[in-house]
Amino acid sequence: MLRNNVIVVTGAAGFIASYLAGYLNAMGFNQLILVDDFSAENKLPNLVGKQYLEQVNRDNFFEWQKTCNYNIDYIFHLGARTDTTEMDYAVHKKLNLDYSIKIWQLCTASNIPLVYASSAATYGNGEHGYDDRHDIVSSLAPLNPYGVSKNEFDIWALAQVKHPPFWAGMKFFNVFGPNEYHKGRMASVIFHAYNSIKNTGEVKLFRSHHPDYRDGEQIRDFIYVKDIVQLCVWLMQYQPTSGLYNAGTGTARTFNDLVTAIFSALAMEPKIEYVDTPLDIRDKYQYFTEANMTKVKKAGYDAPFYSLEEGVREYVSEFLTEGKYF
């Protein structure tokens, strides 16, 4: 990647993609095309201070591309409908499958390398483990329409004979960090827990409804957004073997650990109350996720990941307490 390359970032006003845009700017990449639905005003602060060439509405992007004056060098396709409580599959299909297919076809026809966002939600209850092997993808059973749509695109991508010169589908695990202020219910547990602590002095966590897990001992692979975008950029720069790659830390931690880290960052004693998991997500709830990161490490990625405590401390002290964006 050269600093004068033109780079498209979809979902650019959203959480991870806006952080990616800022990260690229910090690396000297300012020739960005930001693609999203920019009508949501609560997402626009994510773009303040970003350097870019143009903003393009996602519905107009493919027509725009046909007549634009730029030769696109790379596409990071992070735009998606990410609401795991939206049960209408048609909503997810339109943005997460159909739109992604059009992005793939553009990259294939125009010889553009592609990095796109898949999700750990594709793994469902983890019956097949959390290995980014291609042979298990068609057997995975996601727990909600969001995960289904992400997995359907992975299946479609793997079946293609014609493909971009390089492509990587990144299975994002539980990402947290700056620029998620707009996400409402879908913001990270860290974001909600921080606000609960500031407002009430305590945190409510979901009670376990699984006999193998104690309250608050549900386990997730939490990954700081800075690590996610660093991995995104590494894949695009070094372009190892095309395929699916897990994007977690490889070290799962409990929600109790997470909340304790937030209280610690605020120099407060932990105070936790356990409440029933809402019925609308109870039977779709993952009790354990942990990324097998062997594939990307074998490909040459050796940067250390933030520990949960390090990531929480930076997020809380440098962003949440100041209401700052990245």
Order of alpha helices (4+ residues) and beta strands (2+ residues): beta-alpha-beta-beta-alpha-beta-alpha-alpha-beta-alpha-beta-beta-alpha-beta-beta-beta-alpha-beta-beta-alpha-beta-alpha-alpha-alpha
